[in-house]
Amino acid sequence: MLKALEQRINHRYGSKRGFVRYCMHRGLDLAGRYRKYRQIDWGRVERLVFVCSGNICRSPLAERVALDAGYNATSFGLHCTPGRPADPRVVELARERGFDLSGHRTRLLKDAQLSATDLLVGMEPVHLVDEAAGQCTSSAQRTLLGLWEGLRPAYIHDPYSANEEYFARCTRLLIESTESLAIQCPRARQGWKTSMRSG
């Protein structure tokens, strides 16, 4: 019984730690803690900047989904060695869904050049706190990717150490959340400035 429950948790939330963090952040979200991350001035957003810890699983996939949909996007990691490829598992899962991550190389957030027209998109609340996002001094707005998916999870657990079922589940969540977020940002569409000038 306990083994079956643990397996269900691992499949759905990645790990017991992932389950605890999901519940904690779900409660904080329901209490209004993350309301500010939904209050975005979309008229300012010209680029989506996805952030996770290592820039090898979550943020590169979100970047690729946004780019393929025609949006201006990039991604960075808070704690990574620059120049490394995406995790082979996410490369394969992305390929199965029509996204090519073979050319991705990791980049550090502290090396980013952010501006007020960027939207910093974290996978977990910790990615957006001052101690983390403060690696870049910027007036960029901030949000959490999961808040734009139907179930609105404020916390998307890192699939790196999770089983294959959670990895696939996380991949679907990242794709769906990115697609839902991107449509909120018409000014981030590549070519919108040209369209404005020609109009």
C-alpha positions in Angstrom: 0.0 0.0 0.0 2.7 2.5 1.0 4.9 1.4 -1.9 2.0 2.0 -4.3 1.4 5.4 -2.9 5.0 6.4 -3.1 5.0 5.2 -6.7 2.0 7.4 -7.5 3.6 10.4 -5.9 6.8 9.8 -7.9 4.9 9.5 -11.1 2.8 12.6 -10.5 5.1 15.0 -8.6 8.6 13.7 -9.3 9.5 12.7 -5.7 8.2 13.0 -2.1 10.1 16.3 -1.9 8.4 17.4 -5.1 5.0 16.5 -3.6 5.6 18.4 -0.4 6.8 21.5 -2.3 3.9 21.3 -4.7 1.5 21.2 -1.7 3.3 24.0 0.1 3.3 26.4 -2.9 -0.3 25.4 -3.8 -1.3 26.6 -0.4 0.6 29.8 -0.6 -0.9 30.4 -4.0 -4.4 29.9 -2.7 -3.6 32.3 0.1 -2.7 35.0 -2.5 1.1 34.9 -2.1 1.7 34.6 -5.9 -1.1 36.9 -7.1 1.6 39.4 -8.1 3.0 37.0 -10.6 -0.3 37.1 -12.5 -0.5 40.9 -12.6 1.6 41.4 -15.7 1.7 44.5 -17.9 1.5 42.6 -21.1 2.0 45.8 -23.1 5.6 46.0 -21.9 6.6 42.4 -22.6 8.7 42.0 -25.7 10.7 38.9 -24.7 10.2 35.8 -22.6 13.1 34.8 -20.5 12.7 31.4 -19.0 14.8 30.5 -15.9 15.4 27.2 -14.0 18.3 25.9 -12.0 20.5 24.1 -14.5 19.2 25.3 -17.9 19.2 21.7 -19.2 15.6 20.5 -18.8 12.8 22.9 -18.0 13.8 26.3 -19.3 15.4 25.2 -22.6 12.2 23.3 -23.5 10.0 26.3 -22.7 12.3 28.5 -24.7 12.1 26.2 -27.7 8.3 26.0 -27.6 8.0 29.8 -27.5 10.5 30.3 -30.3 8.8 27.7 -32.5 5.5 29.5 -31.9 7.0 32.7 -33.2 7.9 34.5 -30.0 11.0 36.3 -28.9 12.5 34.0 -26.2 15.6 32.9 -24.4 16.5 30.8 -21.3 19.1 30.8 -18.5 20.1 28.8 -15.5 20.8 30.0 -12.0 23.3 27.3 -11.2 24.9 25.8 -14.4 28.1 25.5 -16.3 27.8 27.4 -19.5 28.0 25.7 -22.8 26.5 22.3 -21.9 23.8 20.6 -24.0 20.2 19.9 -22.8 19.6 16.7 -20.9 19.3 13.8 -23.4 15.9 12.7 -22.0 14.3 16.1 -22.6 15.9 16.3 -26.0 14.2 13.0 -26.9 10.9 13.8 -25.4 10.9 17.2 -27.1 11.8 15.6 -30.4 8.8 13.2 -30.1 6.6 16.3 -29.8 8.2 18.2 -32.7 10.7 20.4 -30.9 14.5 20.4 -31.6 16.7 21.0 -28.6 19.9 19.5 -30.1 21.5 22.9 -30.5 20.8 24.2 -27.0 23.7 25.2 -24.8 23.4 26.3 -21.2 23.7 29.9 -20.2 24.0 31.6 -16.8 21.4 34.1 -15.7 24.1 36.3 -14.2 25.5 36.8 -17.7 22.1 37.9 -19.1 21.3 41.3 -20.3 17.8 41.9 -19.1 15.6 45.0 -19.7 12.3 46.4 -18.6 10.6 44.8 -21.7 11.6 41.3 -20.6 9.4 38.9 -18.7 11.4 36.6 -16.3 9.6 33.3 -16.2 10.6 30.9 -13.3 9.7 27.3 -12.8 9.7 27.6 -9.0 9.1 30.5 -6.7 12.7 30.3 -5.6 13.8 31.2 -9.1 12.2 34.6 -8.7 13.2 35.7 -5.2 15.7 38.5 -4.9 18.6 36.3 -3.9 18.3 34.4 -7.2 16.9 36.9 -9.7 19.2 39.5 -8.1 22.0 38.0 -10.1 20.8 40.4 -12.8 19.9 43.9 -11.9 16.8 44.6 -14.0 13.3 46.1 -13.9 12.0 43.0 -15.8 8.7 41.8 -14.7 8.4 38.3 -13.2 6.0 35.4 -13.3 5.8 31.6 -12.7 5.3 29.4 -15.8 2.9 27.0 -14.1 0.4 29.8 -13.3 -0.6 29.9 -16.9 -1.7 26.3 -17.2 -5.1 25.0 -16.3 -4.3 23.6 -12.9 -2.0 26.6 -12.2 0.8 24.9 -10.3 3.1 27.5 -8.8 5.8 24.9 -8.5 7.1 22.7 -11.4 9.4 20.1 -10.0 12.8 19.6 -11.7 12.5 16.3 -13.6 16.3 15.7 -13.7 16.3 13.0 -10.9 12.7 11.8 -11.5 11.4 8.7 -13.2 10.5 8.5 -16.9 6.7 8.9 -16.2 7.2 12.2 -14.4 9.7 13.3 -17.0 7.0 12.9 -19.7 4.4 14.5 -17.5 6.6 17.5 -16.8 7.3 17.8 -20.5 3.6 18.0 -21.3 3.1 20.6 -18.5 6.0 22.8 -19.8 4.7 22.7 -23.3 1.1 23.5 -22.4 2.1 26.2 -19.9 4.4 27.9 -22.3 1.8 27.9 -25.1 -0.8 29.4 -22.7 1.7 32.1 -21.5 2.9 33.1 -24.9 -0.5 34.0 -26.3 -0.8 36.6 -23.5 2.2 38.5 -25.0 1.4 39.9 -28.5 4.3 42.3 -28.4 6.7 39.4 -28.0 5.7 38.0 -31.3 8.8 38.1 -33.6 8.2 40.7 -36.3 5.5 42.7 -34.4 7.6 46.0 -34.7 7.9 45.6 -38.4 4.1 45.0 -38.6 3.5 48.2 -36.6 5.8 50.2 -38.8 4.3 48.9 -42.0 0.7 49.5 -40.7 
